[in-house]
Amino acid sequence: MTLLPSRDRTILRGLAAEIAELAARPIETEKRRLWYDHNALKPTRPLVFCDPENGWHEIIRGEDLQCVSDEARGCEWQLRREIFWGRSMCDDRVIEPFWNVGHVASQTDWGLSPRRIGGENGGSFVWDAPIKSYDQLHELRFPTVTVDWKATNEKLEQANELFCGILPVRLKNGWHWTTGLTSTLANLRGLEQLMVDMLDEPDNLHRLMAILRDGTIARLESLEQNGLLTLNNDGSYVGSGGFGWTRELPADGFDGHVRLRDLWCLSESQETVGVSPGMFAEFVLPYQLPIINLYGLSCYGCCEALDLRWKYIKEIPNLRRVSVSPWSDRAVMADNLQDKYVYSMKPNPADLAMDAFPEERIRETLRHDLEVTRGCHIEVIMKDCHTIGNDPSRAVRWTQIARGEAERLAG
C-alpha cells in the first residue's frame, strides 16, 4: 500500500476517517450493549442485521469506485460498504473503529480434491467428487496451514502506514466459517453418493467421517498451538448470523494466547437436509460433537430446517445460538428454544430478489413471526441474498420494516 497513488491514498484515508466518525457515535455503544445482553440471554428487543451478501455488488458497484489501483479499489469497496452499513442500512450491526488484516497463508487440501465444472462469474456449477471407491481412503491427508509471516508483517505495516492516526490496525483471522464436516464430505464423495452410502456403505462412511473429524481437529489444534487464533467475542460475525459480543469469552485462564475454548464456533449440516433425523444422529452429529466441544460457545445450523433434529442438537453442551431458517416452523422452534438460546430467525431472502418489492407481505410475515416467537431471544438476520434486484433501497427498506416490527413488539 505504500506505493499507492497519492490520490488513492487520499480517498482511502478520507473514507477511513468517515468510519472512525461513525464508530464514535453513541448509538454504536448502545448497539454493542444490546448484543452483549442478547448473547447473555437477557431480555432485549429483537435485534436486526441485514447482509445483502452477493447483493453488495449491486450497492457498491465497480463504476462507483474512485481509486485507480486494484489494491486500493479493493480497500475502497470494503470501506464504502462499512459506510453504507452505518449511514444507510442502520441495522444493529456495530460500526467498529478498526481495520482488520488477515494472515497471508496457504492451506493444503485433503490429498484429494473435487474437479469443479462451471461456476464462472458466480453461476451454478457441478463437481466431480474424487473418492470413487472407499479403497481410496488411504490417499487422504490432513490439511495443514502455512503462514507467510514476511508477507503478513508487510501487509500489517502497509495498513498501519496508510491508516495511521485514523483507524487502528488489527491482525484478525477466522480461518474457517463452519466446522460442520458435511460440505467437505459432499465435495469428496458426492452429495447423492453419501446418502446412498448411509444404506449401502455405512461402515465405510463412518471411517470417512472419522478421518474428517480427526483431520479437522488436528488443523484446529495446530492453529491454537502456533498462536494463529484471534478472539471473536466482539463484532466478529459468528454462526450463520449474529455477532460475537460476549463477556463469557475468553474462558478462565486466558493469558493472551487464544485457545479454541476462548472462541465461538459454528457447526451445521445443510448438505444432509434430505436425510432422516436418525441418519443425521448416526452419521453426522457424533463426528461434529468432539469438534464443537473444543470451543467455548457454539452456534448450530444455517439454511437447513432443524425442527425434527432438535432432540439431538439440544444435547450440544455449549450451544447458545440456533439458526431458524425460512424452512423451519417458527412456532415449533419457539417451543423448542424458549428463552434458553438465541433464536436466529432467517427471513426468506427471495423477498429482496423479486421483480416487485413485496413490502406489505414482508411486514405481515415479520409481524406474525415475531408474535409467535414472543418470549424468545430473537435476532432477525437477512442473508443468503444472490441479488437485490439491482435496487439498493430494498436492503434499506427491509431493515426499516424489520426494525419497526421489532420495536413494535418491544412496545
C-alpha positions as CSV (number, residue, x, y, z in Angstrom):
1,M,0.0,0.0,0.0
2,T,3.0,2.3,0.4
3,L,3.1,2.5,-3.4
4,L,-0.5,3.5,-3.8
5,P,-1.0,6.6,-6.0
6,S,-1.3,9.8,-3.9
7,R,-4.9,10.3,-4.9
8,D,-5.9,6.8,-3.9
9,R,-4.3,7.3,-0.5
10,T,-6.3,10.5,0.0
11,I,-9.5,8.8,-0.9
12,L,-8.9,5.8,1.4
13,R,-7.9,8.0,4.3
14,G,-11.0,10.1,3.8
15,L,-13.2,7.1,3.9
16,A,-11.5,5.7,6.9
17,A,-12.0,9.0,8.7
18,E,-15.7,8.7,8.0
19,I,-15.8,5.2,9.5
20,A,-14.0,6.5,12.6
21,E,-16.6,9.2,12.9
22,L,-19.4,6.7,12.6
23,A,-17.9,4.4,15.1
24,A,-17.7,7.2,17.7
25,R,-21.4,7.8,17.7
26,P,-23.3,7.0,21.0
27,I,-25.7,4.7,19.0
28,E,-22.7,2.3,18.5
29,T,-22.3,1.9,22.2
30,E,-26.0,1.2,22.6
31,K,-25.9,-1.4,19.9
32,R,-22.9,-3.1,21.5
33,R,-24.8,-3.2,24.8
34,L,-27.8,-4.8,23.2
35,W,-25.6,-7.5,21.6
36,Y,-23.9,-8.2,25.0
37,D,-27.3,-8.6,26.7
38,H,-28.8,-10.6,23.8
39,N,-26.0,-13.1,23.7
40,A,-26.1,-13.4,27.5
41,L,-29.8,-14.4,27.1
42,K,-31.1,-11.2,28.8
43,P,-34.3,-9.6,27.6
44,T,-33.9,-7.1,24.7
45,R,-35.9,-6.1,21.7
46,P,-35.4,-8.3,18.7
47,L,-32.1,-7.3,17.0
48,V,-31.9,-6.8,13.3
49,F,-29.0,-7.5,10.9
50,C,-29.1,-7.2,7.1
51,D,-26.2,-8.6,5.0
52,P,-27.1,-8.4,1.3
53,E,-24.1,-10.7,0.6
54,N,-23.9,-11.0,-3.2
55,G,-26.2,-8.1,-3.4
56,W,-23.4,-5.8,-2.1
57,H,-22.1,-5.7,-5.7
58,E,-25.3,-4.1,-6.7
59,I,-24.9,-1.5,-3.9
60,I,-21.2,-0.8,-4.2
61,R,-20.6,-1.1,-8.0
62,G,-17.3,-1.1,-9.8
63,E,-18.2,2.1,-11.6
64,D,-18.8,3.8,-8.2
65,L,-15.2,3.3,-7.1
66,Q,-12.9,6.3,-7.4
67,C,-9.5,4.7,-6.8
68,V,-7.3,3.7,-9.7
69,S,-5.1,0.8,-8.5
70,D,-6.6,-2.6,-8.0
71,E,-5.3,-2.9,-4.4
72,A,-6.8,0.5,-3.5
73,R,-10.1,-0.3,-5.1
74,G,-10.4,-3.5,-3.0
75,C,-9.9,-1.4,0.1
76,E,-12.2,1.3,-1.1
77,W,-15.0,-1.3,-1.7
78,Q,-14.7,-2.5,1.9
79,L,-14.7,1.0,3.3
80,R,-17.7,2.1,1.3
81,R,-19.6,-1.0,2.4
82,E,-18.9,-0.2,6.0
83,I,-20.1,3.4,5.5
84,F,-23.3,2.2,3.8
85,W,-24.0,-0.1,6.8
86,G,-23.5,2.9,9.1
87,R,-25.2,5.7,7.2
88,S,-27.9,4.0,5.1
89,M,-28.6,0.5,6.3
90,C,-28.9,1.5,10.0
91,D,-29.4,-2.1,11.3
92,D,-28.0,-3.3,14.7
93,R,-24.5,-4.2,13.4
94,V,-21.9,-2.2,15.3
95,I,-19.5,0.0,13.3
96,E,-16.1,-0.6,14.8
97,P,-13.1,1.8,14.5
98,F,-10.6,-0.8,13.2
99,W,-9.1,-2.1,10.0
100,N,-8.6,-5.8,10.1
101,V,-5.7,-7.6,8.3
102,G,-5.7,-11.3,7.8
103,H,-2.7,-13.7,7.8
104,V,-1.2,-14.3,4.4
105,A,-1.4,-18.1,4.4
106,S,-1.7,-21.2,2.3
107,Q,-3.5,-24.4,3.1
108,T,-3.2,-27.9,1.7
109,D,-6.2,-30.0,0.7
110,W,-7.2,-33.4,1.9
111,G,-4.9,-35.1,-0.6
112,L,-7.9,-35.5,-3.0
113,S,-9.8,-32.6,-4.5
114,P,-13.1,-32.3,-6.4
115,R,-13.0,-31.1,-10.0
116,R,-15.3,-28.1,-10.4
117,I,-17.2,-27.7,-13.6
118,G,-18.8,-24.3,-14.3
119,G,-19.4,-21.6,-11.7
120,E,-17.9,-18.8,-13.7
121,N,-19.0,-15.3,-12.5
122,G,-20.8,-16.7,-9.6
123,G,-23.0,-19.0,-11.7
124,S,-24.1,-22.6,-11.0
125,F,-21.7,-25.5,-11.1
126,V,-21.3,-29.2,-10.6
127,W,-18.3,-31.1,-9.3
128,D,-16.6,-34.4,-9.9
129,A,-16.1,-35.9,-6.5
130,P,-12.7,-37.6,-6.3
131,I,-13.4,-40.5,-3.9
132,K,-14.9,-43.1,-6.3
133,S,-14.2,-46.0,-4.0
134,Y,-13.5,-46.4,-0.3
135,D,-10.3,-48.1,-1.3
136,Q,-9.0,-44.6,-1.8
137,L,-9.3,-43.5,1.8
138,H,-5.5,-44.2,2.3
139,E,-4.9,-41.3,-0.2
140,L,-6.4,-38.8,2.2
141,R,-4.1,-36.4,4.1
142,F,-4.9,-34.0,7.0
143,P,-4.9,-30.4,5.7
144,T,-2.2,-28.1,7.1
145,V,-1.9,-24.3,7.2
146,T,1.4,-22.4,6.5
147,V,1.6,-18.7,7.2
148,D,3.9,-16.4,5.2
149,W,5.0,-14.2,8.1
150,K,7.1,-11.9,6.0
151,A,4.2,-11.1,3.7
152,T,1.8,-10.9,6.7
153,N,4.0,-8.4,8.5
154,E,4.5,-6.3,5.4
155,K,0.7,-6.2,4.9
156,L,0.3,-5.0,8.5
157,E,3.0,-2.4,8.2
158,Q,1.4,-1.1,4.9
159,A,-2.0,-0.9,6.5
160,N,-0.6,0.9,9.6
161,E,1.1,3.4,7.4
162,L,-2.0,4.1,5.3
163,F,-4.5,4.4,8.2
164,C,-2.1,6.0,10.7
165,G,-3.9,8.3,13.1
166,I,-7.3,7.3,11.8
167,L,-8.1,3.5,12.3
168,P,-6.0,1.1,14.5
169,V,-5.0,-2.0,12.5
170,R,-5.6,-5.5,13.9
171,L,-4.3,-8.9,12.9
172,K,-7.5,-10.9,12.8
173,N,-8.4,-14.1,11.0
174,G,-11.3,-16.5,11.3
175,W,-9.7,-19.4,9.3
176,H,-13.0,-21.1,8.7
177,W,-16.7,-20.5,8.7
178,T,-18.0,-23.9,9.7
179,T,-16.7,-27.0,11.5
180,G,-19.7,-29.0,10.1
181,L,-17.7,-31.5,8.0
182,T,-20.5,-32.4,5.6
183,S,-19.6,-29.8,3.0
184,T,-16.2,-31.4,2.8
185,L,-17.8,-34.9,2.8
186,A,-20.1,-33.9,-0.1
187,N,-17.2,-32.4,-2.1
188,L,-15.1,-35.5,-1.6
189,R,-17.7,-38.3,-2.1
190,G,-20.6,-36.6,-3.9
191,L,-23.9,-35.4,-2.4
192,E,-26.1,-38.2,-3.8
193,Q,-23.5,-40.9,-3.2
194,L,-23.0,-40.0,0.5
195,M,-26.8,-40.5,1.0
196,V,-26.6,-43.9,-0.8
197,D,-23.6,-44.8,1.4
198,M,-25.7,-44.4,4.5
199,L,-27.5,-47.5,3.4
200,D,-25.0,-49.4,1.3
201,E,-21.7,-48.5,2.9
202,P,-22.4,-47.5,6.5
203,D,-19.1,-48.8,7.9
204,N,-17.0,-47.1,5.3
205,L,-18.9,-43.8,5.7
206,H,-18.2,-43.9,9.4
207,R,-14.5,-44.4,8.5
208,L,-14.5,-41.4,6.2
209,M,-16.3,-39.2,8.8
210,A,-13.8,-40.2,11.4
211,I,-10.9,-39.1,9.1
212,L,-12.7,-35.8,8.5
213,R,-13.2,-35.3,12.2
214,D,-9.6,-36.1,13.1
215,G,-8.2,-34.0,10.3
216,T,-10.3,-31.0,11.3
217,I,-9.3,-31.4,15.0
218,A,-5.6,-31.7,14.0
219,R,-5.8,-28.5,11.9
220,L,-7.6,-26.6,14.7
221,E,-5.2,-27.7,17.4
222,S,-2.3,-26.7,15.1
223,L,-3.8,-23.2,14.7
224,E,-4.1,-23.0,18.5
225,Q,-0.5,-24.3,19.2
226,N,1.0,-21.9,16.7
227,G,-0.7,-18.8,18.1
228,L,-2.8,-18.2,15.0
229,L,-6.2,-17.9,16.6
230,T,-7.8,-14.5,17.2
231,L,-10.7,-13.7,19.6
232,N,-14.2,-13.4,18.1
233,N,-16.0,-12.2,21.3
234,D,-16.5,-8.8,19.7
235,G,-18.1,-7.6,16.4
236,S,-17.0,-10.7,14.6
237,Y,-19.7,-12.4,12.6
238,V,-20.3,-15.8,14.3
239,G,-22.5,-18.6,13.4
240,S,-24.7,-18.1,10.3
241,G,-25.9,-14.7,11.6
242,G,-25.3,-12.5,14.6
243,F,-22.2,-11.2,16.3
244,G,-19.9,-12.5,19.0
245,W,-20.3,-9.8,21.7
246,T,-20.0,-11.7,24.9
247,R,-18.2,-11.3,28.3
248,E,-18.3,-15.1,28.7
249,L,-15.3,-15.4,26.4
250,P,-12.3,-15.8,26.6
251,A,-12.6,-18.6,29.1
252,D,-11.0,-18.8,32.5
253,G,-7.2,-18.9,32.5
254,F,-6.8,-16.7,29.4
255,D,-3.3,-15.2,29.3
256,G,-3.3,-13.6,25.9
257,H,-2.7,-16.8,23.9
258,V,-6.0,-17.6,22.2
259,R,-7.3,-21.1,22.7
260,L,-10.2,-22.8,21.0
261,R,-12.1,-22.7,24.2
262,D,-11.9,-18.9,24.1
263,L,-13.9,-18.8,20.8
264,W,-17.4,-19.2,19.3
265,C,-17.8,-21.8,16.6
266,L,-20.4,-22.8,14.1
267,S,-21.5,-26.3,13.1
268,E,-24.2,-27.2,10.6
269,S,-25.2,-29.8,8.1
270,Q,-27.1,-28.3,5.2
271,E,-26.0,-31.0,2.8
272,T,-27.8,-33.7,4.8
273,V,-31.1,-31.9,4.9
274,G,-32.7,-34.7,2.9
275,V,-31.8,-37.5,5.3
276,S,-33.8,-38.6,8.3
277,P,-33.1,-37.3,11.8
278,G,-31.9,-40.8,12.7
279,M,-29.4,-40.9,9.9
280,F,-28.2,-37.4,11.0
281,A,-27.8,-38.6,14.5
282,E,-25.8,-41.7,13.4
283,F,-23.6,-40.3,10.7
284,V,-23.2,-36.6,11.3
285,L,-23.6,-35.2,14.9
286,P,-21.4,-37.8,16.6
287,Y,-18.5,-36.6,14.5
288,Q,-19.3,-32.9,14.9
289,L,-19.6,-33.0,18.7
290,P,-15.9,-33.6,19.5
291,I,-15.0,-30.6,17.4
292,I,-17.8,-28.4,18.9
293,N,-16.7,-29.3,22.4
294,L,-13.3,-27.8,21.9
295,Y,-14.9,-24.3,21.8
296,G,-16.3,-22.1,24.5
297,L,-19.7,-21.3,22.9
298,S,-21.3,-22.7,19.8
299,C,-23.9,-21.9,17.1
300,Y,-25.8,-24.6,15.2
301,G,-27.5,-24.5,11.8
302,C,-27.7,-22.4,8.7
303,C,-30.3,-23.0,5.9
304,E,-31.4,-26.4,7.0
305,A,-34.6,-26.9,9.0
306,L,-33.8,-28.1,12.5
307,D,-37.3,-28.9,13.7
308,L,-37.0,-32.7,13.5
309,R,-33.3,-32.7,14.5
310,W,-33.7,-30.6,17.6
311,K,-34.0,-33.6,20.0
312,Y,-30.4,-34.4,19.1
313,I,-29.0,-30.9,18.6
314,K,-30.2,-29.8,22.1
315,E,-27.7,-32.2,23.6
316,I,-24.8,-30.0,22.5
317,P,-23.4,-28.8,25.9
318,N,-22.2,-25.3,24.9
319,L,-24.9,-24.4,22.4
320,R,-26.0,-20.8,22.5
321,R,-27.2,-19.6,19.1
322,V,-29.6,-21.7,16.9
323,S,-30.4,-20.9,13.2
324,V,-34.1,-21.0,12.3
325,S,-34.2,-21.0,8.6
326,P,-37.1,-19.9,6.3
327,W,-38.0,-23.6,6.0
328,S,-38.4,-24.2,9.8
329,D,-41.7,-24.0,11.6
330,R,-41.3,-20.7,13.6
331,A,-43.8,-21.7,16.3
332,V,-42.3,-25.2,16.8
333,M,-38.8,-23.8,17.1
334,A,-40.1,-21.2,19.6
335,D,-41.3,-24.0,21.8
336,N,-38.0,-25.8,21.4
337,L,-35.7,-22.8,22.1
338,Q,-37.9,-20.9,24.6
339,D,-35.6,-18.4,26.4
340,K,-32.7,-20.8,26.7
341,Y,-31.0,-20.0,23.4
342,V,-30.6,-17.2,20.9
343,Y,-33.3,-17.7,18.2
344,S,-31.6,-16.7,15.0
345,M,-34.6,-16.1,12.7
346,K,-33.8,-16.1,8.9
347,P,-36.5,-14.4,6.7
348,N,-36.7,-15.6,3.1
349,P,-34.1,-13.7,1.0
350,A,-36.2,-14.2,-2.1
351,D,-38.2,-11.1,-0.9
352,L,-35.3,-8.9,-1.9
353,A,-34.9,-10.5,-5.3
354,M,-38.4,-10.4,-6.8
355,D,-39.5,-8.2,-9.7
356,A,-41.5,-6.1,-7.3
357,F,-40.6,-5.5,-3.6
358,P,-43.4,-7.1,-1.6
359,E,-43.3,-4.6,1.3
360,E,-46.7,-5.4,2.8
361,R,-46.1,-9.2,2.8
362,I,-42.7,-8.7,4.4
363,R,-44.3,-6.6,7.1
364,E,-47.1,-9.1,7.7
365,T,-44.8,-12.1,7.7
366,L,-42.3,-10.5,10.2
367,R,-45.2,-9.3,12.4
368,H,-46.6,-12.9,12.5
369,D,-43.2,-14.5,13.1
370,L,-42.2,-12.1,15.9
371,E,-45.6,-12.6,17.6
372,V,-45.3,-16.5,17.6
373,T,-41.7,-16.2,18.9
374,R,-42.5,-13.7,21.7
375,G,-40.5,-14.6,24.8
376,C,-37.6,-15.9,22.8
377,H,-34.2,-14.1,22.4
378,I,-34.8,-13.1,18.8
379,E,-32.4,-11.8,16.2
380,V,-33.7,-11.2,12.6
381,I,-31.0,-11.9,10.1
382,M,-31.4,-11.2,6.4
383,K,-28.7,-13.1,4.5
384,D,-28.1,-15.5,1.6
385,C,-29.1,-12.9,-1.0
386,H,-27.8,-13.6,-4.5
387,T,-29.4,-10.4,-5.9
388,I,-31.4,-7.5,-4.5
389,G,-32.9,-6.7,-8.0
390,N,-30.2,-4.1,-8.6
391,D,-32.0,-1.9,-6.1
392,P,-30.0,-0.9,-3.0
393,S,-33.1,0.7,-1.5
394,R,-34.6,-2.8,-0.9
395,A,-32.0,-3.7,1.7
396,V,-32.5,-0.3,3.4
397,R,-36.3,-0.6,3.3
398,W,-36.3,-4.2,4.5
399,T,-34.2,-3.1,7.5
400,Q,-36.6,-0.2,8.3
401,I,-39.5,-2.6,8.2
402,A,-37.8,-5.2,10.4
403,R,-36.7,-2.5,12.9
404,G,-40.2,-1.1,13.0
405,E,-41.7,-4.5,13.7
406,A,-39.0,-5.3,16.4
407,E,-39.7,-2.0,18.1
408,R,-43.4,-2.6,17.9
409,L,-43.1,-6.0,19.6
410,A,-41.0,-4.4,22.3
411,G,-43.6,-1.8,22.9
